[in-house]
């Protein structure tokens, strides 16, 4: 049972939603940034969007991703994201192992926070976007 698992606090991990230009087209994607000096193993990520649009409750499908290994001080693209979803809360539930210890954290990009006002340069990616610590 989950209550019986000793989850350790997540440190040195960031998620970002960033944009890049590919063949003249602006594309957005979600990235995981490992700032730790040790690799992460069996990285499992679920993503979903939820919220209200024009008074109507909306939910996206739950997507699941797995990264077998994420090296020390490295980055991986999790998934592309459609900018139309920025009006929803976008949740990413992250679980991974370092050695034999499990780590677990939920990251939520709140509705409408991915906007021009909040965009900044993300040096780890070399791209502009929003970073969630």
FIKEZA-548044 format. One record per residue (C-alpha): x, y, z negated. Coordinates in steps of 0.2 Angstrom, whole numbers, plus 5000, padded with zeros to 4 digits. Layout:
<east=X	north=Y	up=Z>
...
//
This chain:
<east=5000	north=5000	up=5000>
<east=5006	north=5017	up=5004>
<east=5004	north=5023	up=4986>
<east=5017	north=5010	up=4981>
<east=5030	north=5016	up=4993>
<east=5043	north=5028	up=4987>
<east=5044	north=5042	up=5000>
<east=5059	north=5054	up=4998>
<east=5058	north=5073	up=5003>
<east=5061	north=5077	up=5021>
<east=5076	north=5089	up=5023>
<east=5086	north=5094	up=5038>
<east=5071	north=5091	up=5050>
<east=5062	north=5104	up=5060>
<east=5049	north=5103	up=5073>
<east=5047	north=5116	up=5087>
<east=5035	north=5120	up=5101>
<east=5046	north=5128	up=5115>
<east=5044	north=5133	up=5133>
<east=5055	north=5131	up=5147>
<east=5055	north=5135	up=5166>
<east=5055	north=5119	up=5177>
<east=5055	north=5123	up=5196>
<east=5047	north=5140	up=5193>
<east=5033	north=5133	up=5182>
<east=5032	north=5137	up=5163>
<east=5031	north=5121	up=5153>
<east=5028	north=5119	up=5135>
<east=5034	north=5104	up=5124>
<east=5036	north=5098	up=5106>
<east=5054	north=5094	up=5100>
<east=5061	north=5086	up=5084>
<east=5077	north=5094	up=5078>
<east=5088	north=5083	up=5067>
<east=5100	north=5095	up=5057>
<east=5106	north=5081	up=5046>
<east=5124	north=5073	up=5047>
<east=5116	north=5056	up=5048>
<east=5106	north=5048	up=5061>
<east=5087	north=5044	up=5059>
<east=5080	north=5027	up=5063>
<east=5063	north=5021	up=5069>
<east=5056	north=5038	up=5070>
<east=5037	north=5037	up=5072>
<east=5027	north=5052	up=5076>
<east=5008	north=5054	up=5078>
<east=5000	north=5069	up=5085>
<east=4983	north=5076	up=5086>
<east=4974	north=5093	up=5088>
<east=4958	north=5098	up=5078>
<east=4948	north=5114	up=5075>
<east=4934	north=5125	up=5081>
<east=4932	north=5132	up=5098>
<east=4917	north=5144	up=5100>
<east=4908	north=5137	up=5085>
<east=4910	north=5119	up=5091>
<east=4921	north=5106	up=5082>
<east=4935	north=5099	up=5094>
<east=4947	north=5085	up=5092>
<east=4961	north=5078	up=5103>
<east=4966	north=5060	up=5105>
<east=4979	north=5054	up=5093>
<east=4995	north=5050	up=5102>
<east=5009	north=5039	up=5095>
<east=5027	north=5041	up=5099>
<east=5043	north=5031	up=5093>
<east=5061	north=5036	up=5095>
<east=5072	north=5021	up=5090>
<east=5087	north=5032	up=5085>
<east=5089	north=5050	up=5084>
<east=5107	north=5054	up=5081>
<east=5115	north=5066	up=5069>
<east=5113	north=5084	up=5073>
<east=5103	north=5080	up=5089>
<east=5086	north=5084	up=5097>
<east=5073	north=5074	up=5106>
<east=5057	north=5080	up=5116>
<east=5042	north=5072	up=5108>
<east=5029	north=5077	up=5120>
<east=5023	north=5090	up=5132>
<east=5009	north=5101	up=5126>
<east=4996	north=5111	up=5136>
<east=4995	north=5129	up=5130>
<east=4976	north=5128	up=5130>
<east=4978	north=5117	up=5114>
<east=4986	north=5132	up=5105>
<east=4969	north=5137	up=5099>
<east=4968	north=5121	up=5089>
<east=4978	north=5115	up=5073>
<east=4992	north=5104	up=5080>
<east=4997	north=5091	up=5068>
<east=5012	north=5080	up=5069>
<east=5015	north=5066	up=5056>
<east=5033	north=5061	up=5055>
<east=5040	north=5045	up=5047>
<east=5058	north=5039	up=5049>
<east=5072	north=5029	up=5040>
<east=5089	north=5034	up=5035>
<east=5098	north=5018	up=5030>
<east=5084	north=5008	up=5021>
<east=5075	north=5023	up=5014>
<east=5059	north=5029	up=5022>
<east=5054	north=5048	up=5024>
<east=5038	north=5055	up=5028>
<east=5031	north=5073	up=5032>
<east=5016	north=5081	up=5040>
<east=5019	north=5096	up=5051>
<east=5005	north=5107	up=5056>
<east=5006	north=5121	up=5068>
<east=4990	north=5132	up=5063>
<east=4978	north=5137	up=5076>
<east=4983	north=5152	up=5086>
<east=5001	north=5153	up=5078>
<east=5009	north=5149	up=5095>
<east=5007	north=5166	up=5103>
<east=5018	north=5179	up=5110>
<east=5020	north=5189	up=5094>
<east=5027	north=5174	up=5085>
<east=5039	north=5167	up=5099>
<east=5058	north=5168	up=5094>
<east=5074	north=5161	up=5101>
<east=5078	north=5144	up=5095>
<east=5097	north=5142	up=5096>
<east=5096	north=5123	up=5093>
<east=5086	north=5121	up=5109>
<east=5092	north=5136	up=5119>
<east=5074	north=5140	up=5122>
<east=5060	north=5152	up=5116>
<east=5046	north=5145	up=5105>
<east=5039	north=5143	up=5088>
<east=5049	north=5133	up=5075>
<east=5041	north=5124	up=5060>
<east=5053	north=5121	up=5046>
//
